[in-house]
Amino acid sequence: MKQEDLKTLLYDEIAKCNRCGFCLAHCPIYSVTGREWATPRGKNALVRAIIEGKIGWTPEIEDTLFRCTGCRLCTQTCFPAVETNQGVLAGRACLAEMKQYPKIVDRVSKALENNFNISDEPNEERIAWVEFLKDVPGHMYQKEKAKVLYFVGCVASFFPLVQKIPQAFVQILDKGEVDFSTLGGEEWCCGFPLIQMGMPDKMEKLIDHNQEKVEQLGAETVVFACPSCYHTWKEKYKINAEMLHSTQFMERLINEGKIKFKKGFNKTVTYHDPCDLGRNSKVFDPPRDILKAIPGLQLIEMANNRQLCICCGGGGDLEMIDPELSAAIAERKIQEIKDTGAEVVVTSCQQCIRTISGYARKKEIDLKVMDITEVVLEAMG
C-alpha cells in the first residue's frame, strides 16, 4: 500500500480522533506498557502525522503499529467510534511495501505460499487430528458432496493443544446426524494472518482456492469453529452459501432437537468472548444460550463481558511478534477470570485457549480452560 493510498483511505477516519484519551483505560497494550505510543490515540496521531508528511516511517513506527491485538475495544469505547484498527492495518501494509516489518513475518508468509498453512507442515497433515478418534467413518470426514462444510482452520488443525476442538465438533455433528465434510488437505489458510501482517494482496490465491472447493462440495452452509476464519470469510469471501460460527450452528441444532443433553455439567463457568467472534462479528448470544441450555451449568459473567470483554492477548499476530507482551496481557485476563470464582473458563476460539491456558501452564496457575464444543459434547453424553 502506497502512502497516498493510505491518505485516501484513512485521513477522514483518523481525523475523527479528538485525543480525549478515553481509550487509554481499555487498550490491552497500554494497560501493560503504560506508554503513549501504545494507546489508540497515540497510533492515530502517528498515522495522521505520516499522512501529513510531518514524520517518516521510522523503526519506532514499526514497533508501534505491530503491537496491537486488533481487538477493537478502543472503537467500542470511543465516542466518535474511530476505527483505529483500520489505521494500524493500513500502516502495516505501508511498512510491508517498504520491507520494514518484524522479520518473523516472512516465515509465516513463506509457509502460506509454500504449504498453505501457518505451520509450514505438509498440508496433507491438516487431518492428522482424526487419527486420535474412535469409530471414524471410512471417508475420514472428507466427502465428495455434503450440505455442510466444516472449515477447521490452521491452528486447530496443527497445534496439539487445540486439536480437541475439531475432535469434539465432528462428534457433535455426527451425533446430530449432520451431512458434513471437511476439506482435509484441500483446505487452505483463510488468509487472516496476511491481513494482520499488512499483506492482504497475497490472500487472493487462498480465497480463490477455498471458494472453488465450497462450490465443488455443493455446500449450502460453511461452519467455522475459529472466529478469525469466520470473520475473514464474512468480510472477504463471496460464496453462495450460508456462513456460521460453530456456536450459531450448534444453537440451531439444539433448537431443532438434534442436540440433546443427557447429563449435567455441574460446574460454575465463565465465558470469554473472543474478539473476532464477539466485538468484531457481533456474536454474543449463541454461546451463552448454549451454556444456559446445559443442565447443571451455572454461568457467571466476568466484570468485562460481551462488547467490553478484554482481549486475551493472542490477537493481531501479537503472540508471534512480541510473545512477552502477549503473555503480560494474558496474565491480566487470567486474573479477571479468577476473580469470578468460576471453576472453568469457556471460550469459542482456539487462539484464546492457546493464549490463556499456555500462560496458565507456564506460571503453574490452576485454571481449567475449555472450548464450548468440549462442554457440549460432554453434556451430550
N, C-alpha and C positions, 0 to 999 in steps of 0.2 A: 504494500500500500504506500503510495507516494504521499508526501506531506500535504500537497494541495488537495488530494482526496480526503485526507484527514480533516482538513478545514471545511470542505464542503459537507462532509458527513456530520461533523460534531460541533462546530462552533456555537450554533444556537443552543444546543443542549447544554454544553459546558457553561455557557454564559448565564444559564439559569441559576447556577450556584451562587448564593449570596454570602457564602463563607460564615454562616451563622455558627457552625461548629456543633450543631445538634447531633450530627452523625458520629462524633467522637465517642460518645458513650456506648455506641452499638457496634462499631467496627471491630471484628475479632483481631485484626492485625494491630490496630492501635492499642487495643486492650492489653496486648503483650509487650509491644515495643515502646509505647508512650512517645513516639516520635511524630512530629507534624507531617513529615513526608508520607507516613503510613496512613494518614487519615484520608477519607474520600475527598474532603475539601482540598487537602494538600495535593492529591493526584489531579483533581480538576484544575487547580491553579497551575500545576506544571504543564499539563497538556495545553491549556489555554496560552501559556507563555510561549510554548513551542510553536503553536499555530500563529501567534502574533509576531514570531521571529525575535523574541526577546532573549531566548536561551536556545542552546543547541542540544543535540542528542548526546549527552554525556553518559559515562558508565553509571553515574548515580541515578540517572533516569531509568536505565535498565534495571537496576536493583529495585527501584520503587515500583515500576509497573509490573514486574514479575513477582511481586509479593502482594498478592490479592487472591482470595479464595473464590471470587466470583459469586459470593453468597447473595449479594444484592440486598442485604439487610439495610445498607445505607439508603438505598432508594425507598425502601419500605418505610423508613422513619424520617424521610426528608419531606419538608412541607411542599416545595415545588417538584418533588419526585424526580430529581436529577438522576439520569441513568449513567452513573459514574462508570459502571462496568463496560458500557459502550466505548468510553474513552480509553479505558485500560486495554481492552482487546484491540482497538484500532491502533493504539500506541504500540502494542506488542507487534502488530502487523508491520508497522513502520520500522521497528527495530529488526524484525526478521528480514525485511527487504535489504537492510544495511548489514546483515550478518552480525548483528550486535545483540546477542541474547545468551542465556546460560547454555553452555556447550552440551550439557546433558540432553538438551532438547534434540540435538542431532541424532542421538542414539535411538530415541523413540521414533523420530521422523523416518529414519532409515529402516527401522523394524517394520513400520507400517507399509513402506514402499516395497520391501522385500518379502515379508511374510504375512502382511495384512493383519497383524495383531501387535499389541504393545509389548509383548514378552519376547518377541523375536524368536519364538519357537516355531517349528513346522506347524502350519495352520491345521493340519490333519489332527493335531493333538487337542483341538478345541473340545472334542467329545470324550476326552480321557476320563472325565468325572463319572461317566456312565459305568465304567468298569467296577466301581465300588457299590453298585446297586444290585439287588437280587431280583430275580424274575423279570429281567429286561426282555422286551419283545424282540423278535428276530430282526426287525428293521432298525433296531438301536435308536429309535426316535428320529429316524430320517426316512420319511416317506416321499414318494414322488408327487403326491397330491394330498392336501389337507386343508380344512377350513380355517384352522388357526396355526399361525407361525409363532413359535416361542423364540424370540431373538435373545440369546443368552448374554452376549457381551464379552469383552476381552477379560475383564478382571475375574468374573465368576467362572470363566472357562479355564483360566490358567493358574490362579492363585489358590492353593490348597485350603487356606483358612476360610474361604467363602464359596468353595465348590459345593458346600452343603445347601446353598440356595437353589441352584438348578436341580440338585438331587431331590430336594423337598418338593419343588414346584412341579416337576414331571410326575411325581407320585400323586400329588393333589389332582393334577389334570387327568391322570389315569383313573383315579377313584371317582372323579366327576364325569367319566366317560366322554371326555372331550376329544374330538378328532383333531389332533395337533401333530406338528412335526417341528424339529429343529433343522437347521441347515448344515450342522456338523462342520466339516472343513470348508464348506462353501460359504459359511458366514464370514464376512469381513468386518473389521472395525467400523463402527458407525461414523467415525471422523471427529468425535468430540475432542480428543486430545489435540488435534490440529487446530481447532478453533482457539483453544486455550493457549497454544504456543504461538499464535499470531500467523498461522499458515493455513487459513481456510481454503485457499485456492487449490491446495493439494487434496481436498476432500472429494473432488468430482468423480475420480475413478472409483472410490469406495462407494459413493452414493449410487452411481450408475449400476454397479455390480449388485448391490443389495436390493435395489428396486427391481432389477431384472429377475432375481431369484424369487421375490414375492409373487411376481406375475407368473413365473413358471410353476410355482407351487399351487397357484389358484387360491391363495389365502384370502379370506374375507376379513380376517382380523389379525393384527400383529400385536403380540403382547411382550412387554419388557419388564423384567424384574429390576433392571438398572435404571434409575431415574435419569441419569445423564444420557443414556441411549434413547430413552423415551422422549426427553426434551429435545434432543438433537433431531430425531426423526420428525417430531411435530413441527419443528422450525425449518428444517432444511429439505425434507423429503417430500416428493409428490407421488403418492400411490393411491390407487382406487381400493383402499382397504381401511377399515377402522383401526385406530391405534390406541391401545390401552396400556396402562401400567398394571402390573400383576395384582395390586390391591383393588383396582377398579374391576378387573376381570373376576377375581375371587368373590368380591361383593355381589357381582351378578350371579355367580354360581350358587351362592348362599340363598339369594332371593328366589332362584329357580328351583331350590330344593336339591341341587346336585352336590352341594357340600353340606354334610350333616355332622354335627359334633356329637360323639358318642361318649366322651369322657371329659371331666372337668379339668381346667388348667388352674389349679387352686393356688395362684400366686398373685401378688401385687406387682404390677408392671407400670413403667412409664414409657411414653412413646416419644422418640426423637424424630422430628420432621426433617428429612433430607432436603437440602436447599433446592436441588433441581426438581424435586417432586412437589414440595410444599410451595415456597415463595415463587419459584420460577415457573411452575406448571399449575399452581392453584389446586393441587390435590391434597386436601386436608381431611375430609370426612370419611372416605372409603376405608382407610386403615383403622380409624377409630371405630367405625361402625362394625368392622370385622371383629376387633378386640372385644367390643361390648356384647357381641353375639355369642362369645365363648363362655360356657358355663363355668362359674367359679372364679373367673378372672376379674380382678379389680384394677381399674385404670386410674393412675394418679398423674395429673399433668405437672410438668416442670414449670418453674416460675416464668420462663420464657418459652412459649409454645406457639404452634401454628405460624402466623406471619412473622412473629418475633422470635422464633426459635433460633438459637445461636448455633452457628456452623461448628462442625466437629474439627475443622482444620484440614480436612482432606481434599477440599475442592481446588479448582483453578490450577491444577498441576503443582500445588504448593508442596506436597509431600515429596515430590521428585526434586524440586528446585531448592527448597530450604526445609529439610526434614526437622531441624531443631525448632524452627518457628511453628511448623505444623504440630509438633508434639506439645509445644507450650500452649497452643490453643486447645488441643485435646485435653490437656490437664484441667483447664478451666471448665471445659464441658463435663468432664467426669465429676468434678466437684458439684456441679449443678444437678447432675443425675443422682448422686449420692444424697444430696440434700432432700430429695423426695422421700427417701426411706424405702423406695421400691426394691423388690428382690431381683427384678430383671429389667433391663432396658431393651425395648423392642424398637427396631427401625425397619426400613424397607429399602436399604441401599447397601450394596456390597462394600463400597468405599468407606461409608460411615462405620461399618462393622470392623473393617481393617484398621481404621484410624483409632477408634475408641478402644477396641479390645487389644490392639497392638500396644498402645501406650499402657493400658492397664496391666498387661502381662509383663512388660518391661519393668514397671515400677512395683510389681507384685501387689497390685490392688485387687481386692476380691470384688469382682464385678462380672455378672453374667450378662452377656450380650447376645441377643437372638434376632434373626431376621423374622419378619412376620410370617413367611412361608413355613418356617420351622414350627412356630406356635400353632398355626392352622393344622399342619399335618399331625402334630402330637395330639391335638384335641379331636381330630377325626378318628383317632384310634387305629 
